[in-house]
Structure formats: structure tokens, C-alpha cells
């Protein structure tokens, strides 16, 4: 079974930046599609970004396109989310996810999840 551990969250002012990391266990990481989701209390989990196995293809939610960048380092079994120009509405718990298939915006289609890291953006 794959384990995912997020880090890098914190408190930042609007307009600032954070870089989230997701470290993965397991030797199958290289073949996985990796993604980031976010969720506020009482709300559904929302797709943020995804990246294919070699980093050649990415997809972003419209709400973060142009501000966030997803990347991966397969040698380190790690995926990143660089978040720039942060807004108060970006405040959420951010989750790393993995699956062996194609990109999907539905959280139910992803096989593995981390525990999340809190991102808070103040105005």
C-alpha cells in the first residue's frame, strides 16, 4: 500500500507564496498520476492540479491556473505544488493524491491520499 505525507503548509499573507511537498512510499511512484486537492470544513473536496508519470502533462483547476504549478521528482518520490499570488479563498486543507490511471477531477477516482496540510491566507 502507498503512503503519502504532505508538508509545507502554513500561514501567509495575501499575495504571498507557499510550496507544498508530498513524499510517497513505494516503488511504484514513478508510474502514478499525482494530484492535489483541497477541502474546507463542511465542503466537498476540490480538485486543484494533477501531473502525469513523467511530468510532461499537467492539468489545473481554473481557480488556480496561472498561480499554482505542480511538479514532480521521481528520483525523490515527491510531488510539489508551488502556490504564488495566494488569495484568502485559497485557505483550505490541501491533500496529495495518487492513482494509476488518467486525470480525473473527482476525488472518488483516486486510490491513495495523504492526511493533508493546512494552508491559511490572511487578507
C-alpha positions in Angstrom: 0.0 0.0 0.0 1.2 3.5 -0.8 1.6 6.2 1.9 1.6 9.9 1.1 2.7 12.6 3.5 2.2 16.3 2.8 4.2 19.2 4.2 4.8 22.9 3.6 1.6 24.4 4.7 1.3 27.4 6.9 0.1 31.0 7.3 0.8 33.5 4.7 -0.5 37.0 3.7 -2.5 37.5 0.5 -0.1 37.8 -2.4 2.5 35.6 -0.9 3.7 32.1 -1.8 4.0 28.6 -0.3 5.4 25.4 -1.7 3.8 22.2 -0.7 5.5 18.8 -0.8 4.2 15.3 -0.9 6.5 12.4 -0.1 5.4 9.0 -1.2 6.4 5.5 -0.1 6.5 2.6 -2.5 8.5 1.7 -5.6 5.5 2.2 -8.0 5.5 6.0 -7.6 7.1 6.6 -11.0 4.0 5.1 -12.8 1.4 7.1 -10.8 -0.6 10.1 -11.8 -0.3 12.5 -8.9 -2.6 15.3 -7.8 -3.5 17.9 -5.3 -6.9 18.6 -3.9 -8.2 20.9 -1.2 -11.1 20.9 1.2 -12.6 23.3 3.7 -14.7 22.1 6.7 -18.2 21.1 5.6 -17.4 21.3 1.9 -16.6 18.8 -0.8 -13.0 18.0 -1.7 -12.0 20.2 -4.7 -9.5 19.3 -7.5 -6.6 21.6 -7.7 -3.9 20.2 -10.0 -2.5 16.9 -11.5 0.6 15.7 -13.2 1.3 12.5 -15.2 4.0 10.0 -14.5 6.9 11.8 -16.2 5.8 15.4 -15.6 5.1 16.0 -19.2 1.4 16.7 -18.8 -0.4 18.9 -16.3 -3.9 20.0 -15.5 -5.1 22.8 -13.3 -8.4 24.0 -12.0 -9.5 27.3 -13.4 -9.4 28.9 -10.0 -5.6 28.3 -9.7 -4.4 28.3 -13.3 -1.5 30.8 -13.7 -0.8 31.0 -10.0 -0.1 27.4 -9.0 2.4 25.0 -10.5 2.6 21.2 -10.0 5.8 19.3 -10.5 7.4 16.0 -9.5 10.8 14.5 -8.8 10.5 10.8 -9.4 14.0 10.2 -8.0 12.8 11.5 -4.7 9.3 10.0 -4.9 8.0 13.6 -4.3 5.4 15.8 -5.9 5.2 19.6 -5.3 2.7 22.4 -5.5 4.2 25.9 -5.9 1.5 28.4 -4.9 2.0 32.0 -5.8 -0.2 35.1 -5.6 -2.2 33.4 -2.8 -5.7 34.7 -2.1 -7.8 34.3 1.1 -10.1 31.9 -0.8 -7.2 29.6 -1.2 -7.4 28.8 2.5 -8.0 25.1 2.8 -6.5 21.8 3.9 -4.5 20.6 0.9 -4.3 16.9 0.2 -1.9 14.9 -2.0 -3.4 12.0 -4.0 -2.2 9.3 -6.4 -3.7 6.9 -8.8 -2.6 4.6 -11.7 -5.0 6.0 -14.3 -5.8 9.1 -16.2 -6.5 12.6 -14.8 -9.9 13.0 -13.1 -11.4 15.9 -11.2 -13.5 13.6 -9.0 -11.9 12.8 -5.6 -13.6 9.4 -5.6 -11.5 8.3 -8.5 -8.1 8.5 -6.7 -6.7 5.5 -4.9 -4.4 6.9 -2.3 -4.5 10.0 -0.1 -2.3 11.9 2.4 -3.5 13.3 5.7 -3.4 16.9 4.5 -1.6 20.1 5.3 -3.3 23.4 6.3 -2.9 26.5 4.2 -4.2 29.8 5.6 -4.1 33.0 3.6 -4.8 36.2 5.5 -6.2 39.4 3.9 
